Amino acid sequence: MGTHLTAWTLAGVLAMASVATAQNSPAQPPQSLRPATTQGSAGIATVEGCLVREADVPGRLPKTAAAAGVTGGYLLTRAKMIKGTAPATLTGMYEVEGIDDGQLASYVGQRVQIDGWFDEVDRAASPAGRGGASDDLVDLRGSAIRAIAKDC
């Protein structure tokens, strides 16, 4: 009789454990699959603008750095929102991050749309806290890019 009681007790405990597990909510996706955001991020967006080399924008990099081959990154200028909400900026341009430099180089001088999200949005909100010319713009972390027009 003691063996039957132990077996029934064990079966009951297992049944209760499986019911408790089934009632838990579904797991959240891992952090690596969600976009990185910072305080004030506007979420997923599609932004259209002119893609240029940062070195080609007056005042962005010293001519000596550009001459030495240190061209910096890429900027989206004359930007307008297609989808989502943009953080307010004084410059109307964003630094493009997250897309391969070789791919970006093929779109320089063209009007493009970039799907992604905004990062470092605190740079728009507090100009006094900005560093040098390399970190004063809100980042547009792109996940996809496509040409809209050959000329800006």
Buried (B, 14 or more C-beta within 10 A) or exposed (E): EEEEEEEEEEEEEEEEEEEEEEEEEEEEEEEEEEBEBEEBBBEBBBBBBBBBBBBBBEEBBEEEBBEEEEBBBBBBBEBEEBEBEBBEBEEEBBBBBBBEEEEBEEBBEBBBBBBBBBBBBBBBEEEEEBEEBEEBBBBBBBEEBEEEEEEB
